[in-house]
Amino acid sequence: MTRPADPDSLSQRAFPTPEGATPMMAQFLDLRAEAPSDALLFYRMGDFYELFFDDAVRAAQALDIALTKRGEHQGEPVPMCGVPVHHAQSYLSRLIKAGFKVAVGEQMEDPTEAKKRGAKSVVRRAVTRIVTPGTLTEDDLLEARRANRIAALARLADGTRALAWADVTDGSFAAAALDSEAALEAELAALNPSELLCADEDARLAAELAPGAAITPRARAKFDASAGERRLKQRFEVHSLDAFGAFSRAEIAALGALLDYLELSQAGAPARLTPPRSEQAGAVMVIDPAARASLEIERTLQGARAGSLIEAVDRTVTAPGARLLAERLARPSMDIGQINARLDAAAFFLDNRAARLSVRERLKAAGDPARCLTRLLLGRGGPRDLAQLARALKEGERLIAGLGQTGLASAPPALTSALDALSLAARPELAALIADIARALSDEPPLLARDGGFIAPGWDPALDEARSLRDQSRRVVAGLQKTYADQTGVAGLKVKHNNVLGYFIEVTARHGDALMGDNAFIHRQTMANAVRFSTPELGELEAKIAQAGERALALELEAFEDLRTRVEDQAPAIRAAAAALAELDAAAANAEWAADAGAVRPVVDDSLVFEIEGGRHPVVEAALKRGGEARFTPNALSLDGAGQAQARLMLVTGPNMAGKSTYLRQNALIAVMAQAGLYVPAARARIGLVDRLFSRVGAADDLSRGRSTFMAEMIETAAILNQAGPRALVILDEIGRGTATFDGLSIAWAAVEHLHEVNRCRALFATHYHELTRLVDALDAAANASLRAKEWKGELVFLHEVQPGPADRSYGVEVARRAGLPPAAVARAREILDRLESDGAPAAALADLPLFSAAPPAPAPKPSAAEDRLKSIDPDGLSPKDALELIYVLKGMV
Ligand SMILES: Nc1ncnc2c1ncn2[C@@H]1O[C@H](COP(=O)(O)OP(=O)(O)OP(=O)(O)O)[C@@H](O)[C@H]1O
C-alpha cells in the first residue's frame, strides 16, 4: 500500500470558515470540521457523493476524475468533484489503496422530510463511517487470505510501552506490553498492521517501525490510561478489567485509544470486538524484523507471496484457514502443549486420508463466515452474507456427519472441540436459524438488501400477497394493450413504462390524431415519431403496482432485519463455529502438506538441542522440483545449546554457490514451522524451544533510513549480540564482508567469540573467512562444517552436502570464471591467489602486489626457429628428396 505523498499535509489542512456560506455549504463545513482532517469527506447529495475544496482537488487527482466548480464561497469558486453512489465502492477502494481515509457523510432523512421544515431547509446529514485501511470489512477492499489488522502504539511517560491490535473482520482484540523498542519493532513486524495509531509526537517513530502501515496520529490525550480503562469497562460492561486478565497501564492506554478510534470510525456503532486479551510476554517466538524479512516467511524481499515460506506450505482451502496458518507462521508458539495439539490434529488427518479428503471437500463450500458475520453485525451485510453464513454452518454439520462416529472416536482434543463448536445438535436455536435462512432466501440472493427480490416465495404470506397483487396488476396492464388496440383499431398500440410518465400508451404519430379525439385517452407527450397517452385506469393500476411493490420491499427488509437480529443473538456461537472451520482447515492442510512434501512431525521440547536429520529448504526444494533440475540434497544439523553432546555454534564454510545460505535458512525455517505446529521438511527433527530467532543474511542497503550496506549489517549484528539469550537461534551469513578485509575478519572473529562466550545461544555462522575455522580449537562448544564441492573433468561440481570440518578451499575464482569474468581477469586472480596462499601472510604478500593493476594481456608467444623455418618453405618448389632432408633438419631443431 502506498501512502499519500505527504501524510502530514493531510492532517494539517485548513478549510474556509462558514461566514457567508449558503445553508448547505454551512452544513458541509460543519461536517468537515467534525470529520478527521486527514480523511476526505464524501458528502452525500442524492445519487452522488460530492467532495469540495481541498478534498475535491486531492480526490480528483487520485481518481483521475474531472475537477469542476460549484457556486462560490467568500467570493471564490468552490472546487468540486463527485462519484456516483452506486459505484462508490470502487472509488473508495482506489482511494484507500492510494493511502487516503474517507469520511462518509450520509443523508439521515428523506428530502421530503426536510422540505416539511421549510423550503430552504437542508437535509440532515451525519458522518456515519470513516473508511480507513485498518477498519475495512468489504470483501472487495480486503485480501481474502490475509488478516487486516489495526494497531495502536502507546508509549507512556514512565517509559513503558504496549501495542494493542484488533481485526475488525473477526472481532479479535488483544494487547501486549513490550519491554524494549526492539521487542516493539519485532511485534509490529509480526502483526503487520495495515494501520497504526499513535500519539502525535510518535508519528515519525511509528512510520519507521511499521513501514507498511498507514500511520494515524491521534492526540496524546487519547492514550490516557485512566480514560482508556473507563471506556473499556463501559464497552464490555464490566466493573473491572481483571475479568479479562492482568493488563499493564500501557496496554490499557493502547486498548483504550484503539477502541476510541474504532468507535469514531464506525460512528459509535459497537465495534463488535471480543473482550480484550493480554498476550503474555514469552507466549510466542520473537522473530526480529530483519530475520522475518530475510527468511521470507510471509513474503519475499520483493514483497511477493510467491516464493515465500507460506506459499510453499499453504494447502488450506478456505480464506479463514489461510489467515489462521499465516498467523501461526507469523507468531510461532512457545507453548509446547499448544504446538502438540496442532500437531496431533494434523497427525489425525495424516493417518486418516479419507477423513482429510472429505473434510477438505466440505470446507471448500464454507466460504468466509467470520467476515460475513462482522458485516451483518455492523449493519453492512446483505442477503448474500446471510446465505453464506448459513451455508458455512450447514457444511459444518455435513462435515461432522461425513467423519462418522468411528472417525470421531479417535480424533484428538483440538479436533473434537472444533467439531463440538460446529455441532448444531446442542444448539437448537442456531439450527433453526440456519434452516430458516435457507428457506427464507432465494437461490442467488443479491448483495444488497435495498434491491429486494431475495426472500423466497412461501416464507411470508403477506409478502406473497403483496407480490401477487403487484404481479396481478402487471398482468392486467399487459392485458390492457390488447383491449385498447381493439377499442381504437390501432394494431401497433403499445403500453409502456418509464420513470417519468409511469405506464402510458404509445402509438405512432400517424395514429396520434385518432386517439386525440377520444375522451378516454389523456394526451401526455408528442414525440417526433410517437404520441403518448394515459388513461385513469392505467393510473390506478400504476398506483396499485407501486404500492404493492413498496409494501413487498418493506416486508422483505423486515424479514431481513428479523434474520439479522437472530444472527446477532447467535453471534458468539457463530463466531466459534467459524473459528472451528478455520481450525479444521489448518489441521487438514497441515496433513496435506506433510503428505505432499514428505514432511515429518517434529519433536518440540524444552531442551536446548537442535537436531535435524535430512532437513530440506521447502522453497528451494519446490523451485528445483518445478524447474525439473537436480533434486534437493537433504542435510543434517546437530546443535546443543548446553554445549555438551554437540556444538552450540557451527561455523559453516564452503565455496560460493555451494548452499551455505540455503542450509542456514532451512534450519531457521524448520524451527519456525515446528513451533507454528506444522510438520517439517526433514526425516527427523527435535527442537528445544527457540524463544527468539535472529538472522543476518545477505546485505541490503537501507538507504531510506540513511544506512549504508555495511552500517545496516552492523546494526543488525549489534542487535543480535546485544539481545540473543540462551534460548535464541541465531543465523549469521557472512558478516563483515562490506568493509576492508582485516576489519571484516576481525569483526566476524569477535562476533563468533561473543556468541560463543556471552550469548551462549545456538548459532550457525557461515563465512568465507577461512581463518575463522581455526577458532574451533579455542572455543570448546564450536565446530566446523562445510559444504562439499569437487572438481570433476576440470569442472567444479557442487554436491550441496554438509560434512564435518572446514572447507578445503573456496573455489571463488572458479565461480567467477563460470560467471563470465574476462579470461585475463581470471588468470590474474589465480596469480594473486597463488601468491597469497603460498606466502601465508597476506599483508606482506599484498604489499608488493600493485593495487588495481589489471593484468596486461598476455604477450603473443615468439615463434620458434622451427616455425620460422617452416614459414619460409614453398612446398610446391621442393623435390621429394629436398623434402625428406628438410624433415631431418626440422626434427633436429625441436
Ligand atoms: N541442499 C541443496 N540441494 C540442492 N541444491 C541446492 C542445495 N543448497 C543450495 N542449492 C542450490 O545452490 C544455489 C546456491 O545456494 P546458496 O545461495 O545457499 O549458496 P551459498 O553457499 O550461500 O553461496 P554464496 O556463498 O555465493 O552466497 C541455490 O540457489 C540452490 O539452487
The ligand as an SDF file (V2000), in Angstrom:
LIG
                    3D

 31 33  0  0  0  0  0  0  0  0999 V2000
   20.9100  -28.8090   -0.4690 N   0  0  0  0  0  0  0  0  0  0  0  0
   20.7980  -28.4140   -1.7380 C   0  0  0  0  0  0  0  0  0  0  0  0
   20.4120  -29.2640   -2.7030 N   0  0  0  0  0  0  0  0  0  0  0  0
   20.3110  -28.8820   -3.9930 C   0  0  0  0  0  0  0  0  0  0  0  0
   20.5730  -27.6370   -4.4050 N   0  0  0  0  0  0  0  0  0  0  0  0
   20.9660  -26.7260   -3.5060 C   0  0  0  0  0  0  0  0  0  0  0  0
   21.1030  -27.0540   -2.1290 C   0  0  0  0  0  0  0  0  0  0  0  0
   21.5150  -25.9580   -1.4720 N   0  0  0  0  0  0  0  0  0  0  0  0
   21.6320  -24.9920   -2.3750 C   0  0  0  0  0  0  0  0  0  0  0  0
   21.3100  -25.4350   -3.6000 N   0  0  0  0  0  0  0  0  0  0  0  0
   21.3350  -24.6590   -4.8690 C   0  0  0  0  0  0  0  0  0  0  0  0
   22.5050  -23.8580   -4.8730 O   0  0  0  0  0  0  0  0  0  0  0  0
   22.1920  -22.4960   -5.0460 C   0  0  0  0  0  0  0  0  0  0  0  0
   23.1360  -21.6330   -4.2180 C   0  0  0  0  0  0  0  0  0  0  0  0
   22.9170  -21.8610   -2.8700 O   0  0  0  0  0  0  0  0  0  0  0  0
   23.3020  -20.7930   -1.7500 P   0  0  0  0  0  0  0  0  0  0  0  0
   22.8880  -19.4320   -2.1450 O   0  0  0  0  0  0  0  0  0  0  0  0
   22.7910  -21.3380   -0.4810 O   0  0  0  0  0  0  0  0  0  0  0  0
   24.8940  -20.8710   -1.7810 O   0  0  0  0  0  0  0  0  0  0  0  0
   25.9510  -20.1090   -0.8710 P   0  0  0  0  0  0  0  0  0  0  0  0
   26.9690  -21.1380   -0.4970 O   0  0  0  0  0  0  0  0  0  0  0  0
   25.3150  -19.3940    0.2230 O   0  0  0  0  0  0  0  0  0  0  0  0
   26.5690  -19.1110   -1.9130 O   0  0  0  0  0  0  0  0  0  0  0  0
   27.3260  -17.6930   -1.6350 P   0  0  0  0  0  0  0  0  0  0  0  0
   28.4820  -18.0030   -0.7830 O   0  0  0  0  0  0  0  0  0  0  0  0
   27.7430  -17.2910   -3.0160 O   0  0  0  0  0  0  0  0  0  0  0  0
   26.3120  -16.8050   -1.0410 O   0  0  0  0  0  0  0  0  0  0  0  0
   20.7420  -22.4100   -4.6120 C   0  0  0  0  0  0  0  0  0  0  0  0
   20.0630  -21.3890   -5.2620 O   0  0  0  0  0  0  0  0  0  0  0  0
   20.1630  -23.7520   -4.9600 C   0  0  0  0  0  0  0  0  0  0  0  0
   19.6940  -23.7360   -6.2750 O   0  0  0  0  0  0  0  0  0  0  0  0
  1  2  1  0
  2  3  1  0
  2  7  2  0
  3  4  2  0
  4  5  1  0
  5  6  2  0
  6  7  1  0
  6 10  1  0
  7  8  1  0
  8  9  2  0
  9 10  1  0
 10 11  1  0
 11 12  1  0
 11 30  1  0
 12 13  1  0
 13 14  1  0
 13 28  1  0
 14 15  1  0
 15 16  1  0
 16 17  2  0
 16 18  1  0
 16 19  1  0
 19 20  1  0
 20 21  2  0
 20 22  1  0
 20 23  1  0
 23 24  1  0
 24 25  2  0
 24 26  1  0
 24 27  1  0
 28 29  1  0
 28 30  1  0
 30 31  1  0
M  END
$$$$
